[in-house]
């Protein structure tokens, strides 16, 4: 299952924020090579992680995903979790 987590940060993202996002995604994923992290050009205070997890009902994993990013990202403000049909291939691997 593909997962996309957008975290709004309290300030502009740093390399530490990117590392935090990547570590949180890698903790949750079933495939560490599926993890991609980026800062969208149109949302400069947002950082996005895309990754895969084992198939599960979305409602069963949302709390676990949200909790991991809340605890793992130091500059955390709020987040959005979505389940796109396919992960973006436009980003490099983190």
DSSP file (Angstrom, degrees, kcal/mol; ACC not computed):
  #  RESIDUE AA STRUCTURE BP1 BP2  ACC     N-H-->O    O-->H-N    N-H-->O    O-->H-N    TCO  KAPPA ALPHA  PHI   PSI    X-CA   Y-CA   Z-CA
    1    1 A X              0   0    0      0, 0.0    52,-2.3     0, 0.0     2,-0.3   0.000 360.0 360.0 360.0 131.7    0.0    0.0    0.0
    2    2 A X  E     -A   52   0A   0     82,-0.4     2,-0.4    50,-0.2    50,-0.2  -0.647 360.0-167.2 -84.2 138.6    1.4    3.4   -0.9
    3    3 A X  E     -A   51   0A   0     48,-3.1    48,-2.1    -2,-0.3     2,-0.4  -0.975  10.3-168.3-128.2 139.8    1.4    6.1    1.7
    4    4 A X  E     -AB  50  82A   0     78,-2.8    78,-2.9    -2,-0.4     2,-0.5  -0.991   6.6-172.7-128.0 122.9    2.0    9.8    1.4
    5    5 A X  E     -AB  49  81A   0     44,-2.9    44,-2.5    -2,-0.4     2,-0.5  -0.970   3.9-167.5-119.2 121.0    2.6   11.9    4.6
    6    6 A X  E     -AB  48  80A   0     74,-2.9    74,-2.5    -2,-0.5     2,-0.5  -0.937   7.1-166.6-106.2 123.2    2.8   15.7    4.4
    7    7 A X  E     -AB  47  79A   0     40,-2.9    40,-2.2    -2,-0.5     2,-0.5  -0.945  12.1-146.5-113.8 122.2    4.1   17.4    7.5
    8    8 A X  E     -AB  46  78A   0     70,-3.3    69,-2.0    -2,-0.5    70,-1.4  -0.750  24.0-147.7 -82.9 128.8    3.7   21.1    8.0
    9    9 A X  E     - B   0  76A   0     36,-3.4    67,-0.2    -2,-0.5     4,-0.1  -0.567  21.0-123.6 -98.7 160.2    6.7   22.4    9.9
   10   10 A X  S    S+     0   0    0     65,-2.1     2,-0.3    -2,-0.2    66,-0.1   0.665  96.2   1.2 -73.6 -17.3    7.0   25.2   12.4
   11   11 A X  S    S-     0   0    0     64,-0.3    -2,-0.1    34,-0.1     3,-0.1  -0.893 108.1 -47.4-154.3-179.3    9.8   26.8   10.2
   12   12 A X  S    S-     0   0    0     -2,-0.3    33,-0.2     1,-0.1    -2,-0.1  -0.284  70.8 -98.8 -58.8 141.5   11.6   26.1    6.9
   13   13 A X        -     0   0    0     31,-0.8     2,-0.2    33,-0.1    -1,-0.1  -0.295  39.6-164.9 -65.8 145.1   12.8   22.5    6.6
   14   14 A X     >  -     0   0    0     -3,-0.1     4,-1.9     1,-0.0     5,-0.2  -0.658  40.1 -96.2-116.4 175.5   16.4   21.7    7.4
   15   15 A X  H  > S+     0   0    0     -2,-0.2     4,-2.5     1,-0.2     5,-0.2   0.859 126.2  57.2 -61.3 -34.8   18.5   18.6    6.6
   16   16 A X  H  > S+     0   0    0      2,-0.2     4,-2.7     1,-0.2    -1,-0.2   0.912 104.7  51.2 -62.5 -42.1   17.6   17.3   10.1
   17   17 A X  H  > S+     0   0    0      2,-0.2     4,-2.5     1,-0.2    -2,-0.2   0.914 110.4  48.9 -60.9 -42.7   13.9   17.6    9.3
   18   18 A X  H  X S+     0   0    0     -4,-1.9     4,-2.5     2,-0.2    -2,-0.2   0.907 111.9  48.7 -63.6 -41.3   14.5   15.5    6.1
   19   19 A X  H  X S+     0   0    0     -4,-2.5     4,-2.7     2,-0.2    -2,-0.2   0.903 110.8  50.9 -64.1 -41.1   16.5   13.0    8.1
   20   20 A X  H  X S+     0   0    0     -4,-2.7     4,-2.4     2,-0.2    -2,-0.2   0.925 111.7  47.4 -61.2 -45.1   13.7   12.8   10.7
   21   21 A X  H  X S+     0   0    0     -4,-2.5     4,-2.5     1,-0.2    -2,-0.2   0.926 113.3  47.8 -62.3 -45.3   11.1   12.2    7.9
   22   22 A X  H  X S+     0   0    0     -4,-2.5     4,-2.8     1,-0.2    -2,-0.2   0.915 111.7  49.8 -63.2 -43.8   13.2    9.6    6.3
   23   23 A X  H  X S+     0   0    0     -4,-2.7     4,-1.8     2,-0.2    -1,-0.2   0.904 111.7  48.7 -62.8 -42.0   13.8    7.8    9.6
   24   24 A X  H  X S+     0   0    0     -4,-2.4     4,-1.3     2,-0.2    -2,-0.2   0.923 113.6  46.3 -64.0 -44.1   10.1    7.8   10.5
   25   25 A X  H  X S+     0   0    0     -4,-2.5     4,-2.0     1,-0.2     3,-0.3   0.913 111.6  51.3 -64.6 -42.5    9.1    6.5    7.0
   26   26 A X  H  < S+     0   0    0     -4,-2.8    -1,-0.2     1,-0.2    -2,-0.2   0.834 106.2  55.8 -65.3 -31.5   11.8    3.8    7.1
   27   27 A X  H  < S+     0   0    0     -4,-1.8    -1,-0.2    -5,-0.2    -2,-0.2   0.868 115.8  37.2 -65.1 -36.1   10.6    2.7   10.5
   28   28 A X  H  < S+     0   0    0     -4,-1.3    -2,-0.2    -3,-0.3    -1,-0.2   0.714  99.1  94.8 -89.5 -23.1    7.1    2.1    9.1
   29   29 A X     <  -     0   0    0     -4,-2.0    24,-0.2    -5,-0.1     3,-0.2  -0.238  59.3-151.6 -77.6 158.0    7.9    0.7    5.7
   30   30 A X  S    S+     0   0    0     22,-1.1     2,-0.3     1,-0.2    23,-0.1   0.367  96.7  41.7 -97.6  -1.0    8.1   -2.8    4.5
   31   31 A X    >   -     0   0    0     21,-0.5     3,-2.6     1,-0.1    21,-0.4  -0.769  64.7-166.5-149.5  96.4   10.6   -1.7    1.8
   32   32 A X  G >  S+     0   0    0      1,-0.3     3,-1.1    -2,-0.3    -1,-0.1   0.764  90.1  63.5 -58.2 -25.9   13.2    0.9    2.8
   33   33 A X  G 3  S+     0   0    0      1,-0.2    -1,-0.3    60,-0.1    61,-0.1   0.621  91.7  66.1 -72.6 -11.9   14.0    1.5   -0.9
   34   34 A X  G <  S+     0   0    0     -3,-2.6     2,-0.3    18,-0.1    -1,-0.2   0.579  76.5 110.1 -84.0  -8.8   10.5    2.8   -1.4
   35   35 A X    <   +     0   0    0     -3,-1.1    59,-1.7    -4,-0.3     2,-0.4  -0.522  39.5 171.3 -77.3 126.9   11.1    5.9    0.8
   36   36 A X  E     -C   50   0A   0     14,-2.4    14,-2.8    -2,-0.3     2,-0.4  -0.999   8.7-171.1-132.7 135.6   11.3    9.3   -0.9
   37   37 A X  E     +C   49   0A   0     55,-0.4     2,-0.3    -2,-0.4    12,-0.2  -0.986  14.7 155.0-128.6 135.9   11.4   12.6    0.9
   38   38 A X  E     -C   48   0A   0     10,-2.3    10,-3.2    -2,-0.4     2,-0.5  -0.971  40.3-125.2-151.8 166.7   11.1   16.1   -0.6
   39   39 A X        -     0   0    0     -2,-0.3     8,-0.2     8,-0.2     5,-0.1  -0.974  36.8-128.8-113.3 113.0   10.1   19.7    0.0
   40   40 A X    >   -     0   0    0     -2,-0.5     3,-1.2     6,-0.3     6,-0.3  -0.364   8.1-133.7 -64.4 138.8    7.4   20.8   -2.5
   41   41 A X  T 3  S+     0   0    0      1,-0.2     3,-0.3    -2,-0.1    -1,-0.1   0.842 106.5  50.0 -58.8 -34.9    8.2   24.1   -4.3
   42   42 A X  T 3  S+     0   0    0      1,-0.2    -1,-0.2     2,-0.1     2,-0.2   0.496 114.0  45.0 -86.9  -2.9    4.7   25.4   -3.7
   43   43 A X    X   +     0   0    0     -3,-1.2     3,-1.9     3,-0.1    -3,-0.3  -0.646  65.0 175.6-137.3  77.7    4.7   24.6    0.1
   44   44 A X  T 3  S+     0   0    0     -3,-0.3   -31,-0.8     1,-0.3    -1,-0.1   0.675  80.2  49.3 -65.1 -18.8    8.1   25.7    1.5
   45   45 A X  T 3  S+     0   0    0    -33,-0.2   -36,-3.4   -35,-0.0     2,-0.4   0.139  99.6  86.1-103.1  19.4    7.3   24.9    5.1
   46   46 A X  E <   -A    8   0A   0     -3,-1.9     2,-0.4    -6,-0.3    -6,-0.3  -0.934  55.9-165.5-120.8 142.5    6.0   21.4    4.2
   47   47 A X  E     -A    7   0A   0    -40,-2.2   -40,-2.9    -2,-0.4     2,-0.4  -0.986  10.9-154.8-126.4 140.2    8.0   18.2    3.9
   48   48 A X  E     -AC   6  38A   0    -10,-3.2   -10,-2.3    -2,-0.4     2,-0.4  -0.927   8.7-169.6-121.7 136.1    6.6   15.1    2.2
   49   49 A X  E     -AC   5  37A   0    -44,-2.5   -44,-2.9    -2,-0.4     2,-0.4  -0.989   4.0-171.0-120.9 134.0    7.5   11.4    2.6
   50   50 A X  E     +AC   4  36A   0    -14,-2.8   -14,-2.4    -2,-0.4     2,-0.3  -0.978  22.9 138.2-120.8 139.1    6.2    8.7    0.3
   51   51 A X  E     -A    3   0A   0    -48,-2.1   -48,-3.1    -2,-0.4     2,-0.3  -0.956  43.7-104.8-163.9 173.9    6.7    5.0    1.1
   52   52 A X  E     -A    2   0A   0    -21,-0.4   -22,-1.1    -2,-0.3   -21,-0.5  -0.836  26.1-173.6-111.8 152.6    5.0    1.6    1.1
   53   53 A X        -     0   0    0    -52,-2.3   -24,-0.1    -2,-0.3     3,-0.1  -0.908  41.3 -78.9-132.8 164.3    3.6   -0.4    3.9
   54   54 A X        -     0   0    0     -2,-0.3    -1,-0.0     1,-0.1     0, 0.0  -0.323  65.6 -84.3 -59.8 145.9    2.1   -3.9    4.1
   55   55 A X  S    S+     0   0    0     -3,-0.0     2,-0.3     3,-0.0    -1,-0.1  -0.264  70.2 142.8 -53.7 132.9   -1.4   -4.1    2.9
   56   56 A X        -     0   0    0     -3,-0.1     2,-0.3     0, 0.0     5,-0.1  -0.966  59.2 -76.2-161.0 165.8   -3.8   -3.2    5.7
   57   57 A X    >>  -     0   0    0     -2,-0.3     3,-1.5     1,-0.1     4,-0.8  -0.586  43.6-129.7 -70.1 134.2   -7.1   -1.4    6.2
   58   58 A X  H >> S+     0   0    0     -2,-0.3     4,-1.7     1,-0.3     3,-1.2   0.880 106.9  55.5 -54.0 -42.8   -6.3    2.4    6.0
   59   59 A X  H 34 S+     0   0    0      1,-0.3     4,-0.5     2,-0.2    -1,-0.3   0.754 102.9  57.9 -66.0 -21.4   -8.1    3.1    9.3
   60   60 A X  H <4 S+     0   0    0     -3,-1.5    -1,-0.3     1,-0.2     4,-0.3   0.717 115.2  33.8 -78.8 -20.9   -6.0    0.5   11.0
   61   61 A X  H <X S+     0   0    0     -3,-1.2     4,-2.6    -4,-0.8     5,-0.2   0.601  93.7  84.3-110.7 -14.1   -2.7    2.2   10.1
   62   62 A X  H  X S+     0   0    0     -4,-1.7     4,-2.8     1,-0.2     5,-0.2   0.917  93.6  46.9 -59.1 -46.7   -3.5    5.9   10.2
   63   63 A X  H  > S+     0   0    0     -4,-0.5     4,-2.6     1,-0.2    -1,-0.2   0.912 113.0  49.5 -62.8 -42.0   -3.0    6.4   13.9
   64   64 A X  H  > S+     0   0    0     -4,-0.3     4,-2.1     2,-0.2    -1,-0.2   0.916 113.5  45.9 -63.6 -43.2    0.3    4.4   13.9
   65   65 A X  H  X S+     0   0    0     -4,-2.6     4,-2.0     2,-0.2     5,-0.2   0.948 113.9  48.5 -64.3 -49.2    1.6    6.5   11.0
   66   66 A X  H  X S+     0   0    0     -4,-2.8     4,-2.4    -5,-0.2    -2,-0.2   0.905 111.7  49.7 -58.0 -43.9    0.5    9.8   12.5
   67   67 A X  H  X S+     0   0    0     -4,-2.6     4,-2.4    -5,-0.2     5,-0.3   0.917 108.5  52.3 -63.5 -44.2    2.0    8.9   15.9
   68   68 A X  H  X S+     0   0    0     -4,-2.1     4,-2.2     1,-0.2    -1,-0.2   0.907 113.4  43.2 -61.1 -42.5    5.4    8.0   14.4
   69   69 A X  H  X S+     0   0    0     -4,-2.0     4,-1.8     2,-0.2    -1,-0.2   0.870 112.3  53.4 -73.5 -35.6    5.7   11.2   12.5
   70   70 A X  H  < S+     0   0    0     -4,-2.4    -2,-0.2    -5,-0.2     6,-0.2   0.917 118.8  35.9 -61.2 -42.4    4.5   13.3   15.5
   71   71 A X  H  < S+     0   0    0     -4,-2.4    -2,-0.2    -5,-0.2    -1,-0.2   0.806 120.6  47.3 -80.6 -30.4    7.1   11.7   17.7
   72   72 A X  H  < S+     0   0    0     -4,-2.2     2,-0.7    -5,-0.3    -2,-0.2   0.681  97.6  69.8 -90.0 -19.3    9.9   11.4   15.1
   73   73 A X    ><  -     0   0    0     -4,-1.8     3,-1.2     1,-0.1    -1,-0.1  -0.888  61.0-164.7-106.9 113.7    9.9   14.9   13.5
   74   74 A X  T 3  S+     0   0    0     -2,-0.7    -1,-0.1     1,-0.3   -57,-0.1   0.818  88.6  49.2 -66.3 -33.2   11.2   17.6   15.9
   75   75 A X  T 3  S+     0   0    0    -66,-0.0   -65,-2.1   -64,-0.0   -64,-0.3   0.081  84.2 149.4 -95.0  22.2    9.9   20.6   13.9
   76   76 A X  E <   +B    9   0A   0     -3,-1.2   -67,-0.2   -67,-0.2     3,-0.1  -0.277  16.3 158.2 -65.2 136.0    6.4   19.0   13.6
   77   77 A X  E     -     0   0A   0    -69,-2.0     2,-0.3     1,-0.4   -68,-0.2   0.630  67.0 -33.7-117.5 -58.9    3.3   21.3   13.4
   78   78 A X  E     -B    8   0A   0    -70,-1.4   -70,-3.3     2,-0.0    -1,-0.4  -0.969  57.7-146.5-158.7 166.1    0.6   19.2   11.8
   79   79 A X  E     -B    7   0A   0     -2,-0.3     2,-0.4   -72,-0.2   -72,-0.2  -0.933   8.6-150.2-141.1 163.1    0.3   16.4    9.1
   80   80 A X  E     -B    6   0A   0    -74,-2.5   -74,-2.9    -2,-0.3     2,-0.5  -0.999  14.6-160.3-130.1 133.6   -1.8   15.0    6.4
   81   81 A X  E     +B    5   0A   0     -2,-0.4     2,-0.3   -76,-0.2   -76,-0.2  -0.958  16.1 169.2-117.0 131.3   -1.8   11.3    5.5
   82   82 A X  E     -B    4   0A   0    -78,-2.9   -78,-2.8    -2,-0.5     2,-0.4  -0.919  31.1-139.7-136.5 166.0   -3.1   10.0    2.2
   83   83 A X        -     0   0    0     -2,-0.3   -80,-0.2   -80,-0.2   -81,-0.1  -0.745  26.2-166.3-127.0  80.6   -3.0    6.7    0.3
   84   84 A X        -     0   0    0     -2,-0.4   -82,-0.4     1,-0.1     3,-0.1  -0.244  31.5-117.5 -67.2 158.1   -2.3    7.5   -3.4
   85   85 A X  S    S+     0   0    0      1,-0.2     2,-0.3   -84,-0.1    -1,-0.1   0.836  99.2  10.0 -64.5 -32.6   -2.9    4.8   -6.0
   86   86 A X  S    S-     0   0    0    -85,-0.1    -1,-0.2   -84,-0.0     3,-0.1  -0.993  83.8-110.8-148.1 142.0    0.8    4.9   -6.8
   87   87 A X        -     0   0    0     -2,-0.3     2,-0.2    -3,-0.1   -83,-0.1  -0.362  43.8 -98.0 -68.3 150.4    3.8    6.6   -5.3
   88   88 A X        -     0   0    0      1,-0.1     3,-0.3   -52,-0.1    -1,-0.1  -0.497  28.7-167.2 -68.5 134.1    5.4    9.5   -7.1
   89   89 A X  S    S+     0   0    0     -2,-0.2    -1,-0.1     1,-0.1    -2,-0.0   0.315  70.0  90.0-102.5   7.2    8.4    8.4   -9.1
   90   90 A X  S    S+     0   0    0      2,-0.1     2,-0.2     0, 0.0    -1,-0.1   0.694  76.0  75.0 -76.4 -18.9    9.6   12.0   -9.7
   91   91 A X  S    S-     0   0    0     -3,-0.3     2,-0.1     1,-0.1   -53,-0.1  -0.610  80.9-119.2 -97.4 154.3   11.7   12.2   -6.5
   92   92 A X        -     0   0    0     -2,-0.2   -55,-0.4   -55,-0.2     2,-0.2  -0.361  43.0 -88.0 -77.3 168.1   15.0   10.6   -5.9
   93   93 A X              0   0    0    -57,-0.1   -57,-0.2     1,-0.1    -1,-0.1  -0.511 360.0 360.0 -77.5 146.5   15.4    8.1   -3.1
   94   94 A X              0   0    0    -59,-1.7   -58,-0.1    -2,-0.2    -1,-0.1   0.399 360.0 360.0-100.6 360.0   16.2    9.3    0.4
